[in-house]
Amino acid sequence: METAFRALKSSGFNIEDTHLTDLGRVEKLFSIVTLAFAWAYVVGVFANENSGTIKILKHGKRAKSLFKYGLELIATALFNPMNKTEIDVFKFLSCT
């Protein structure tokens, strides 16, 4: 749960920086960001289990969260479309 709040606030989406006041717009933004969080988390879990594991530090925690790992993979796929990754991050959107 802590990862989700951190992702929404400071470590991913910076939702507080929008300064939205209209409740309808806040609801729409929150819905989209929630879907994006779920997408990044699922991609991170899948990638960690199947292609490369996240480094475990000396104190026993991961070097980065599963969310952050997934978000980096999605960002790479979106911003570098010619750079093919091992995982098709878009297949997670189709639920097939």
Secondary structure, 3 states (H helix, E strand, C coil): CHHHHHHHHCCCCCHHHHCCCCHHHHHHHHHHHHHHHHHHHHHHHHHHHHCCCCCECCCCCECCCHHHHHHHHHHHHHHCCCCCCCCCCCHHHHCC
